[in-house]
Each structure stands twice: as C-alpha cells, then as structure tokens.
Amino acid sequence: MNVEFSPELEAFRAEVAEFFATAPTPAIREAGRKTTSVFAPFDQCMEWHKILAKKGWAAPHWPVEYGGTGWSVEQRFIFAEEYRKADLPPLLPQSLGMVGPLLIDIGTEEQKAKYLSPILAGEDFWAQGYSEPGSGSDLASLQCRAEPDGDDYIINGSKIWTTYAHHANRMFMLVRTDNSGKKQQGITFLLLDRVDYPGMEIRPIVGLDGVPEQCEVFFDNVRVPQSGRVGEENDGWSVAKHLLKHERGGSASSPTLVHYLDRAKEAAAKTPSPFGGMLADDPVFQSEFGELHADVASLGHMEKLAISGHPIANDPAFPSLNKTINSELLQRASTLMSKVSGVGGLARQLEALRVGSNVEPLGSEFDLISMPLYLNSRAASIYAGSNEVQRDLISRSLAAGV
Ligand SMILES: Cc1cc2nc3c(=O)[nH]c(=O)nc-3n(C[C@H](O)[C@H](O)[C@H](O)COP(=O)(O)OP(=O)(O)OC[C@H]3O[C@@H](n4cnc5c(N)ncnc54)[C@H](O)[C@@H]3O)c2cc1C
C-alpha cells in the first residue's frame, strides 16, 4: 500500500534528507554503516548527537519547552525513516530516552535545570545502573547498599551489564536503603554526577560479537551527595518503573528493521543461490522476507499509533508488548541477514569493523556487519527485561482486564 503525504510533509522530508546528506562527517557515516547493535560507536555517535543538537533535532520526542521539536507524529516518523535510509548512527538511549524523560516527568526543578540541557547538547552521557549479579529479572532483590551519612550516601556493592559505563560521565542507579519490609519498599533512585568517584571501578565485558559494550561497576565506600536522589528515599521502585516505561515503549524501531530488510534484499540480489539464479529469486528467501516485511509493517503501524498518543500506549501492557515484538523482529531480521551472508559472514573481522580502520573487509560491507549484528541481537530478548518476563506482564495485564 502506498501512503501519500501532503506536500508540506514531503517538503519536510526533503529538508531532513538534505540535512542528512550534508551534515554528517565521513567518520559519522562510517560509524552508521558499521553499527551492529542498538549502541553505535561512541565517539562518532556523540559527535553526531552534538550536530543534531545544534540543529534542534536531538530529542524530537521531548516537550518543546525542554528542547523538543514539537513535530507531528508524521514528522517524527518521516525523520526516523530518513535517519535509517541515510544509515546514520542511532543516538544512545540512556540519556535522551530514559533519564531525560524521567526528569522531565518527575525531577525537581533544580534537577531539570542542572541535567537536561547537557543531555540535550550531547555533553553528558548517562549509564544505567539497575542490574546486579543475581538481580536482573528479579530486580527488586537488588543488594547494592547506600547508607545515609550527613548530606551523603555511602555506596557498597556492584552492578553488572551496565552498557557503555566505560564511556559515561554520569550514572543513574538503584540502591538499597532499607532491608526491612517488602523488597520493593527499600529501594532508592540516585543520580551520580561522576563515574570516577574514589572507590568506584568500571570493568568492561567483551560480548559475543567481540566488542566491549557492557560493564561491571564496583562500589567500595563510594560517597555521593543525597541531592542526587529522585523521589523519596525508599520509594525508588516507583521511579524505576516509571523509567522502564520510557525504556520499553514509545520509540520507532520499525524504520531500522525496514532498513535491515532492504539491505538483506539488496545483498540477496547479488548473491548466487545454490539452486541457480540469485538468492533474491529463491522462493524460500522470498517467503521468509515477505513474512518479516508484513510483521515489521504491523509493528510500524502500532508505533505510529503510540507516537500519536493513541490510548493503546496507555495500556500497562503496551511497553512490554512493544519490547517483545521489536526484539523478536530484530532477531529475525538479523538472522535473515546472516543467512544471506552465509559463510561470507563467518570471518571475525574486529579491526575492519573499527571506525577509521584502514583494514579492508574480506567480502562486502554487508558480510562484515551481518554476523556481529546477528550475535549482538541475541541479547535483545534479554535486555530491558527478558521476553519471558514481559509475556508474564502482558498476561497479567490481560487477566486483570477480564
Ligand atoms: C546486552 C545487554 C545490555 C544490558 N544493559 C543494561 C544496562 O545498561 N543497565 C542495566 O541495569 N542492566 C542492563 N542489562 C541487564 C538486563 O536488564 C538483564 O540481563 C535482564 O533484566 C535479565 O536479567 P538476568 O540477566 O539476571 O537474567 P535472569 O533473571 O537470571 O533470567 C534468566 C532466564 O530466566 C528467565 N526468567 C527469570 N524470571 C522468570 C520468570 N519469573 N518467569 C519466566 N522466566 C523467567 C528469563 O527470562 C531468562 O530467560 C543488560 C543486559 C544485556 C544482555
């Protein structure tokens, strides 16, 4: 089906496409092409963030008074579509998509004044310190402890899977401030102004794809000011849940998936099929591609409804539904890409993947990225809350509505 946009929207599309064709540096473009995760290469990603911020386009989803664009749902979708077509690095979600919207919703005026504009400008990057060894799905069991001491808290314990903590300059985290009562009741939400406090140590973890993206973070008597608390002491669970709504819903993933499918189709048209002709003409490829395309289109429709403020987005099950569907589609799309590459994708080429490297990839650039993307996206059904747990939440919400 072809949807026609008004001439004004087409003019907006042309303006966005023109900016994307001219504003990024070659290194930013290379980083976009070599992004094999939700998380783009850090340096070029932040450089691109700053360019978008100067243009006023870093946070289209924020309210205008805090630096958002005030775009209509169609404009936001067109922006996301052109972004993916231009193959530019996605901006990192923790600051713009999580702690920023949280502070806009429930931060104090002082916290908003201090933190929002450096997030928007791309000067600050926040890591998310929720999970601990033994506390992921069962997050409320977390044990990293903060003891009040004068105007400060003293933190002891550890966090794990903290994405890009080794690049971050700030961190938001959950700490245990009380052990009596229900486990959800003694948690507090804290903003850390630095990640290099004395006693704090960050150790990167190398992932399946060979890239260090996640980290362990250790706290040994780390003193942080209590002024970084969001909400009341021991009421961090409700703050954490509010942030998770922003983490799991409200974004537009379908343009990225469409882009991956386009790349798979383009590569399949150049790949000989073992049964003769090209892979793109093979009925098995076409059937898998067609099914995925239809499912991605359905997700796109749901995302447009959500962005437009449709009541579906207020359903408590919506963030879980959105997260489950888009992570599964990402895994299916990257599986299709790796099938197209076949053995061409098997070589481990970490140096060729590095932005700025002068090592030429073996095979095509598509082959270079397909396997790391496949491996990295295995984690999509785990991070932001595993899909099994999301299904549980969806079923509970449905049962409550019966
Ligand atoms: C790539 C990546 C990036 C991440 N980034 C961050 C980050 O930046 N910050 C952060 O704080 N955390 C981060 N995480 C952590 C992530 O949120 C947790 O890994 C996730 O919540 C799952 O918790 P777990 O790893 O402890 O698994 P577990 O909870 O031990 O789960 C193991 C398995 O048991 C299943 N399971 C558990 N409970 C139930 C249940 N009640 N019913 C059915 N099945 C169940 C799970 O679905 C899963 O399959 C990241 C994780 C990954 C993999």
The ligand as an ORCA input file, in Angstrom:
! r2SCAN-3c Opt
* xyz 0 1
  C      23.249     -6.554     26.129
  C      22.696     -6.210     27.485
  C      22.667     -4.898     27.902
  C      22.195     -4.573     29.165
  N      22.276     -3.271     29.594
  C      21.940     -2.981     30.874
  C      22.167     -1.674     31.389
  O      22.670     -0.769     30.697
  N      21.838     -1.438     32.676
  C      21.281     -2.396     33.489
  O      20.983     -2.086     34.631
  N      21.071     -3.653     33.030
  C      21.392     -3.965     31.745
  N      21.215     -5.248     31.279
  C      20.686     -6.273     32.174
  C      19.316     -6.782     31.790
  O      18.310     -5.869     32.104
  C      19.130     -8.148     32.465
  O      20.084     -9.024     31.888
  C      17.734     -8.706     32.286
  O      16.830     -7.970     33.059
  C      17.632    -10.205     32.638
  O      18.129    -10.453     33.915
  P      19.242    -11.580     34.210
  O      20.358    -11.364     33.217
  O      19.565    -11.505     35.667
  O      18.547    -12.939     33.855
  P      17.662    -13.850     34.833
  O      16.651    -13.010     35.518
  O      18.577    -14.687     35.661
  O      16.911    -14.747     33.779
  C      17.472    -15.921     33.219
  C      16.352    -16.603     32.415
  O      15.273    -16.963     33.291
  C      14.050    -16.410     32.809
  N      13.197    -15.968     33.908
  C      13.574    -15.256     35.003
  N      12.497    -14.997     35.776
  C      11.419    -15.566     35.161
  C      10.026    -15.609     35.435
  N       9.520    -15.043     36.546
  N       9.211    -16.262     34.573
  C       9.728    -16.823     33.433
  N      11.039    -16.819     33.121
  C      11.869    -16.186     33.962
  C      14.478    -15.201     31.985
  O      13.505    -14.831     31.063
  C      15.752    -15.721     31.347
  O      15.456    -16.460     30.195
  C      21.677     -5.589     30.009
  C      21.667     -6.920     29.578
  C      22.187     -7.237     28.347
  C      22.205     -8.687     27.924
*
